Amino acid sequence: MGTVGLAFGSATSGQGFDVATTVSSIVSIRQGVETAWKDQVTSLQSQDTVLSQIGTDLSTMYSALTSLTDFSGVMAQKQGSSSDNNILSLSSASSTATAGSHSVVVSSLAKTSSMYTSQLSSSTASVSGSLTFQVGSGTAQTVNVASGSTLADYAKAINLAGIGVRASVITDSSGSRLSFVSQTSGAAGQLTITGGLSDGSGNALTMNQGQTGSDAQLTVDGVGVTSSSNTVSGAIPGVSFQLVSADPSSTVQVVIANDNSSIETAFSTFVSAYNTVAKELAVQSKVVSGSTAPPLSGTSTLSMLQQSLSGALFGGTSTGSIKSIDQLGITVAKDGTLSLDTTALESTLNGNFDDVVGFLQNSDSFGQNFKSVVDGLGSTSTKGVVYLAQQENTAKEKALNNSISNEDDRIADFKTRLTSQLTAANQILQSIPAQVDQINKIYSALTGYNTKG
């Protein structure tokens, strides 16, 4: 600990000393004990910043990997195409679909049953009576015409009744009529309408058949299929398609394929995420002579992160023909980063797709092992390396800050006492000349000797 000297000249000069400066110098020496603690807090906070970023980037890598290792992820996605979109348009191919080609012949489209009345002069013409509606084999339901109702009023009443029939008023140059369309497509929605309506003059309105409800007729790979709707699901497992037109003489090829493009993008995202973490760890490992070492340099946390990640690249069991990541077009550079050859990956996907899936998704596979390793390193798991390092740093910082706070309290108390003591001492020093003068006067009075003569 350093020392502080008091500069007040001759003890009898009455000059005293600068109490504030002296106290400040002494307190500064006492505060020196906190310097090492504060330096440690600063170092730990620097580590926290780096650990937080690594934790975030590990989470990003985990998400990128999950898209490849989850059963419903990108490896399960399918894409499809139709050889003639004018006849059949593909709507979707779910993860349950199987890659392959299917032959479809559309003989007829599904039709929705409709009926309509004879014409009146306008939509505001009044009508009377009631109609009973039956949709397919469903329960017949009657809708009465309220007194003074127009065609538009009756159409609204039918729609509000919720009987499975949509009513509307069609108006053209020859007049207006009521139209009824079944809300169930295909043969099962065939409309039967009984009862009768009359115009304001008591003339009966006739009921006419618009379109007869019928199911779509098609064959899929030679198997006859009927569909009440022109949107067909289930004829090809996991695939939904729309029938656009019928042509019994044409065969449409529906091709379901693995979504290699999305898979390659997912692999590229994973490689990029891995490289981000690998480069961060490399920066923390690099110590330049004459420069401050990176926050995580020499820590067990850094060593564990590097060893675990690099080891995971070669972990897990092989599946079929896939033994290692290089068969997926992934190679490891000297600096520890990865590179992806999409052409090589495309070739493997085309030739051994199921083995690639197994390599990523089977129990104890490369993909599942790597996912487990990353989860055990990050900050989202309470057992993760980064998480535990952050918790340890937090505990250390709390202890150090408590020590600093307690020391600050002691120094503040010491400063108060020291200021009081030095102020008293300074007052004594400043009073010495007056005391000496008083003594001289007493001495002169007693001896008759003038000390100043």
MONOR-V219801 format. One record per residue. N is the residue number from 1. RES is the residue in one letter. SS is DSSP state (h for helix, s for strand, l for the rest). PSI is psi in whole degrees, 0 to 359 (none if undefined). D_LAST is the distance of its C-alpha to the last C-alpha in Angstrom with 1 decimal. Layout:
n = <N	N>
res = <RES	RES>
ss = <SS	SS>
psi = <PSI	PSI>
d_last = <D_LAST	D_LAST>
This chain:
n = <1	2	3	4	5	6	7	8	9	10	11	12	13	14	15	16	17	18	19	20	21	22	23	24	25	26	27	28	29	30	31	32	33	34	35	36	37	38	39	40	41	42	43	44	45	46	47	48	49	50	51	52	53	54	55	56	57	58	59	60	61	62	63	64	65	66	67	68	69	70	71	72	73	74	75	76	77	78	79	80	81	82	83	84	85	86	87	88	89	90	91	92	93	94	95	96	97	98	99	100	101	102	103	104	105	106	107	108	109	110	111	112	113	114	115	116	117	118	119	120	121	122	123	124	125	126	127	128	129	130	131	132	133	134	135	136	137	138	139	140	141	142	143	144	145	146	147	148	149	150	151	152	153	154	155	156	157	158	159	160	161	162	163	164	165	166	167	168	169	170	171	172	173	174	175	176	177	178	179	180	181	182	183	184	185	186	187	188	189	190	191	192	193	194	195	196	197	198	199	200	201	202	203	204	205	206	207	208	209	210	211	212	213	214	215	216	217	218	219	220	221	222	223	224	225	226	227	228	229	230	231	232	233	234	235	236	237	238	239	240	241	242	243	244	245	246	247	248	249	250	251	252	253	254	255	256	257	258	259	260	261	262	263	264	265	266	267	268	269	270	271	272	273	274	275	276	277	278	279	280	281	282	283	284	285	286	287	288	289	290	291	292	293	294	295	296	297	298	299	300	301	302	303	304	305	306	307	308	309	310	311	312	313	314	315	316	317	318	319	320	321	322	323	324	325	326	327	328	329	330	331	332	333	334	335	336	337	338	339	340	341	342	343	344	345	346	347	348	349	350	351	352	353	354	355	356	357	358	359	360	361	362	363	364	365	366	367	368	369	370	371	372	373	374	375	376	377	378	379	380	381	382	383	384	385	386	387	388	389	390	391	392	393	394	395	396	397	398	399	400	401	402	403	404	405	406	407	408	409	410	411	412	413	414	415	416	417	418	419	420	421	422	423	424	425	426	427	428	429	430	431	432	433	434	435	436	437	438	439	440	441	442	443	444	445	446	447	448	449	450	451	452	453>
res = <M	G	T	V	G	L	A	F	G	S	A	T	S	G	Q	G	F	D	V	A	T	T	V	S	S	I	V	S	I	R	Q	G	V	E	T	A	W	K	D	Q	V	T	S	L	Q	S	Q	D	T	V	L	S	Q	I	G	T	D	L	S	T	M	Y	S	A	L	T	S	L	T	D	F	S	G	V	M	A	Q	K	Q	G	S	S	S	D	N	N	I	L	S	L	S	S	A	S	S	T	A	T	A	G	S	H	S	V	V	V	S	S	L	A	K	T	S	S	M	Y	T	S	Q	L	S	S	S	T	A	S	V	S	G	S	L	T	F	Q	V	G	S	G	T	A	Q	T	V	N	V	A	S	G	S	T	L	A	D	Y	A	K	A	I	N	L	A	G	I	G	V	R	A	S	V	I	T	D	S	S	G	S	R	L	S	F	V	S	Q	T	S	G	A	A	G	Q	L	T	I	T	G	G	L	S	D	G	S	G	N	A	L	T	M	N	Q	G	Q	T	G	S	D	A	Q	L	T	V	D	G	V	G	V	T	S	S	S	N	T	V	S	G	A	I	P	G	V	S	F	Q	L	V	S	A	D	P	S	S	T	V	Q	V	V	I	A	N	D	N	S	S	I	E	T	A	F	S	T	F	V	S	A	Y	N	T	V	A	K	E	L	A	V	Q	S	K	V	V	S	G	S	T	A	P	P	L	S	G	T	S	T	L	S	M	L	Q	Q	S	L	S	G	A	L	F	G	G	T	S	T	G	S	I	K	S	I	D	Q	L	G	I	T	V	A	K	D	G	T	L	S	L	D	T	T	A	L	E	S	T	L	N	G	N	F	D	D	V	V	G	F	L	Q	N	S	D	S	F	G	Q	N	F	K	S	V	V	D	G	L	G	S	T	S	T	K	G	V	V	Y	L	A	Q	Q	E	N	T	A	K	E	K	A	L	N	N	S	I	S	N	E	D	D	R	I	A	D	F	K	T	R	L	T	S	Q	L	T	A	A	N	Q	I	L	Q	S	I	P	A	Q	V	D	Q	I	N	K	I	Y	S	A	L	T	G	Y	N	T	K	G>
ss = <l	l	l	l	l	l	l	l	l	l	l	l	l	l	l	l	l	l	h	h	h	h	h	h	h	h	h	h	h	h	h	h	h	h	h	h	h	h	h	h	h	h	h	h	h	h	h	h	h	h	h	h	h	h	h	h	h	h	h	h	h	h	h	h	h	h	h	h	h	l	l	l	l	h	h	h	l	s	s	s	s	s	l	l	l	l	l	s	s	s	s	s	s	l	l	l	l	l	l	s	s	s	s	s	s	s	s	s	l	l	s	l	l	s	s	s	s	l	l	s	l	l	l	l	l	s	s	s	s	s	s	s	s	s	s	l	l	l	l	l	s	s	s	s	l	l	l	l	l	s	h	h	h	h	h	h	h	h	h	h	h	l	l	l	s	s	s	s	s	s	s	s	l	l	s	s	s	s	s	s	s	s	l	l	l	l	h	h	h	l	s	s	s	s	s	s	s	s	s	l	l	l	l	s	s	l	s	s	s	s	s	l	l	s	l	s	s	s	s	s	l	l	s	s	s	s	s	l	l	l	s	s	s	s	s	s	l	l	s	s	s	s	s	l	l	l	l	l	l	l	l	s	s	s	s	s	s	s	l	h	h	h	h	h	h	h	h	h	h	h	h	h	h	h	h	h	h	h	h	h	h	h	h	h	h	l	l	l	l	l	l	l	l	l	l	l	l	l	l	h	h	h	h	h	h	h	h	h	h	h	h	h	l	l	l	l	s	l	s	l	l	s	l	l	h	h	h	h	l	s	s	s	l	l	l	l	l	s	s	s	l	h	h	h	h	h	h	h	h	h	h	h	h	h	h	h	h	h	h	h	h	l	l	l	s	h	h	h	h	h	h	h	h	h	h	l	l	l	l	l	l	l	l	l	h	h	h	h	h	h	h	h	h	h	h	h	h	h	h	h	h	h	h	h	h	h	h	h	h	h	h	h	h	h	h	h	h	h	h	h	h	h	h	h	h	h	h	h	h	h	h	h	h	h	h	h	h	h	h	h	h	h	h	h	h	h	h	l	l	l	l	l	l>
psi = <139	170	159	124	152	124	102	18	211	141	337	11	338	6	324	209	167	101	313	315	320	316	316	319	317	318	323	322	317	324	344	333	335	342	314	321	315	323	320	319	315	318	317	322	324	320	319	318	314	316	321	317	318	319	317	316	329	322	319	318	321	316	319	321	323	324	336	330	342	141	329	14	203	333	338	348	145	153	149	166	154	138	345	95	348	342	315	125	126	131	310	158	112	178	344	351	153	136	137	178	141	142	127	132	124	110	320	153	158	143	148	131	139	154	164	158	169	170	149	172	324	171	344	1	143	151	162	165	203	157	145	127	137	126	111	233	14	177	132	138	135	138	117	155	124	151	132	12	149	175	317	321	318	322	319	319	320	317	323	338	339	48	11	18	135	120	147	164	123	125	131	194	340	354	200	150	158	135	139	125	129	141	7	118	163	186	328	345	17	129	138	121	123	174	198	155	149	152	184	341	2	7	132	141	134	151	131	145	125	287	135	132	132	155	153	145	125	166	140	114	39	356	127	134	136	149	131	345	157	357	112	124	138	341	324	115	127	3	137	134	160	128	123	319	165	139	91	343	354	138	123	131	120	117	124	125	156	144	73	324	314	325	315	322	319	319	318	320	319	313	317	318	319	315	326	314	316	319	322	317	324	320	320	340	341	116	120	129	132	354	159	134	146	154	321	3	129	3	154	332	312	315	317	319	314	313	320	316	312	323	327	336	340	15	178	166	154	164	116	237	350	112	332	169	338	337	346	8	13	125	153	124	170	330	5	355	165	155	150	126	100	333	317	321	317	318	317	320	320	327	330	51	312	325	325	316	313	321	333	330	344	157	134	14	172	311	313	322	315	318	318	320	312	320	326	357	332	193	359	334	139	351	4	147	313	317	313	322	320	319	319	316	319	317	317	316	320	316	316	316	326	318	317	316	317	320	322	319	318	319	320	318	317	319	319	313	318	318	318	316	316	327	317	317	320	321	323	314	319	337	352	314	318	322	319	317	318	319	319	318	318	316	317	320	324	324	343	6	125	110	345	355	none>
d_last = <49.4	46.5	42.8	40.1	36.4	33.5	31.2	28.0	25.4	22.3	22.8	19.5	20.1	22.2	24.9	27.6	31.0	34.3	36.3	39.6	39.6	38.8	41.5	44.0	43.5	44.0	47.0	48.5	48.5	50.2	52.8	53.7	56.1	58.2	58.7	61.6	63.2	63.1	64.5	67.3	68.1	68.2	70.5	72.8	72.9	74.0	76.7	77.7	78.3	80.5	82.3	83.1	84.6	86.6	87.8	89.0	90.8	92.4	93.7	95.2	96.8	98.2	99.8	101.3	102.8	104.1	106.2	108.0	108.2	109.2	113.0	113.0	110.6	111.4	113.7	116.1	116.1	119.4	120.4	124.0	126.2	129.6	132.1	133.2	130.8	133.5	135.3	132.5	128.8	126.5	124.0	122.0	122.1	120.0	118.6	121.8	123.9	125.3	125.3	128.9	131.5	133.8	136.9	137.4	140.4	140.1	143.5	142.5	139.5	138.7	139.6	138.5	141.1	141.3	143.6	143.9	145.8	148.0	146.5	145.7	144.9	141.1	138.3	138.3	141.9	142.5	143.9	145.2	146.3	144.6	144.3	144.1	142.1	142.4	140.3	142.2	143.2	140.5	141.0	142.6	140.5	141.6	139.6	141.1	140.8	139.1	140.9	140.3	138.6	138.6	138.8	135.1	134.6	137.0	135.3	131.9	133.5	134.8	131.5	129.7	132.3	131.1	134.5	133.9	135.4	133.6	135.3	134.8	136.6	137.9	138.7	140.5	142.8	145.6	143.7	141.6	142.3	140.6	139.6	139.0	137.3	137.0	133.4	134.9	135.9	139.0	142.2	140.4	139.3	142.7	143.0	145.8	145.8	148.4	148.9	149.1	147.4	149.0	147.9	147.8	151.5	152.4	153.1	152.3	149.8	151.0	148.9	148.8	147.6	144.9	144.0	145.2	142.4	142.8	140.8	139.8	142.0	140.6	140.8	137.9	138.8	142.4	141.7	142.7	139.9	139.9	136.9	136.8	134.0	133.6	130.2	131.3	129.1	130.3	133.2	130.8	128.3	124.8	126.0	126.5	128.4	129.9	133.6	133.8	137.6	140.7	142.6	144.9	145.6	142.0	140.0	136.2	134.0	130.9	128.5	125.7	123.1	119.7	116.8	115.7	113.6	111.4	111.3	110.0	107.4	106.3	106.0	104.0	101.6	101.2	100.5	97.9	96.2	96.2	94.7	91.9	90.8	91.4	89.2	86.4	86.5	86.6	83.4	81.7	82.9	81.7	78.3	76.9	74.5	71.1	71.9	71.3	74.3	76.5	75.9	78.9	78.7	79.4	80.2	83.3	84.1	84.6	86.6	88.9	89.5	90.5	92.7	94.5	95.3	96.5	98.5	100.2	101.8	104.0	104.5	107.3	111.0	113.4	116.3	119.6	119.2	115.5	113.4	110.1	108.1	109.1	112.6	111.1	109.7	106.1	104.4	100.9	98.8	96.5	93.5	95.0	96.1	99.7	102.2	105.4	108.7	110.6	113.8	113.9	113.0	115.8	118.3	117.3	117.6	121.0	122.3	120.7	119.3	119.9	118.2	115.1	115.1	115.4	112.6	110.3	111.6	113.3	111.6	109.3	109.9	107.4	106.7	106.2	104.1	101.8	101.5	100.5	97.9	96.3	96.2	94.5	91.8	90.8	88.6	91.5	92.5	90.3	91.2	90.5	88.1	86.1	86.0	84.8	82.1	80.9	80.9	78.9	76.3	76.0	75.3	72.7	71.0	70.9	69.3	66.7	65.9	65.6	63.2	61.1	61.2	60.1	57.3	56.2	56.1	54.0	51.6	51.2	50.4	47.9	46.3	45.9	44.3	42.1	40.8	40.0	38.2	36.2	35.3	33.9	32.0	30.6	29.5	27.6	25.9	25.0	23.6	21.2	18.1	18.6	19.2	16.0	14.0	16.1	15.6	11.8	12.5	15.2	13.3	10.7	13.8	15.6	13.4	11.3	8.3	5.3	5.7	3.8	0.0>
